[in-house]
Structures are given as structure tokens and as C-alpha cells.
Amino acid sequence: MIKNRRATFDYELLETFEAGLVLTGSEVKSLRQGGATLAESFARLKGGEVWLEGMHIAPYKDASYNNHEPLRSRKLLLNRREIAEIKRGLTRQGLTLIPTRLYFKEGWAKLTVALARGKKLHDKRQAVAKKEAQREMERVRR
């Protein structure tokens, strides 16, 4: 499982969706080896479909001459209702669609994307202070 750890720090996650990914064979093999990064990636609507941009999947070293492009756009597989809900969130509320986790479920690559609102600097400081206080309480209990 590959997580986007910056997502919870930089964004307030409001609603999540599980999506399938359209991948090539060498991309799947590279993902199974853990060769992906979600840190700089985001999703966008194009032509009524949701596309993942900026996710880096390392080239598979044992692939032949037709290895995949590491930073290509990848289509996300979602229901029509989910796409409509995402579109509503992106247009009306000014939210962002960011990937949070990439994992395999019953042999299929799945991506969890979330509608999110960006945090301000003071919100980030508050979250860090809250986390520190929680750790301190745990230390005192032990």
C-alpha cells in the first residue's frame, strides 16, 4: 500500500471515493514492487472523466522496449453518480480532488481519492499542536 502522507497535512479531507485505475502491464508490476509516488499527484475532470495527473510510477526494469511513461495521465474508473458528485464538489464548493492511498484489492489496483479543502497555515499549526498534546498525554499514561 502506498500512502500520500502530505494529503492529511495539507488538506482537510471531506469525502472519499474508491476508484480503479487503467494501467499497462509494466505499471502493475512496478506497483507491486512499491515503485510509485503519490506526493505530487492530483486528479482532474476532463471530458466527463476523471484523470490522475502527476503520479510517478517507476519504470519496470525487466520490461521490454515498450516500458511505460512514468508520469503519464491515467484514467480513473468511477461510477457516473460518483463523477457527478465530484464535479459538483469541484465546481460549486471550490474543492480539490487528491489521491490518498494506492493499494491492491482482489488483484486489482485501487486508488482512494478525496474531495479536499486546502488548509491554511494556522490550521496546520493547530493540527501539529493537537498531535503533540496527544503524544504527551500518551507518554504520561505510560
Secondary structure, DSSP 8 states (H G I E B T S, - for coil): -EE-HHHHHHEEEEEEEEEEE---HHHHHHHHTT-EE-TT-EEEEETTEEEEES-EE---TT--S----TT--EEEE--HHHHHHHHHHHHHS--EEEEEEEEEETTEEEEEEEEEEE--HHHHHHHHHHHHHHHHHHHHH-
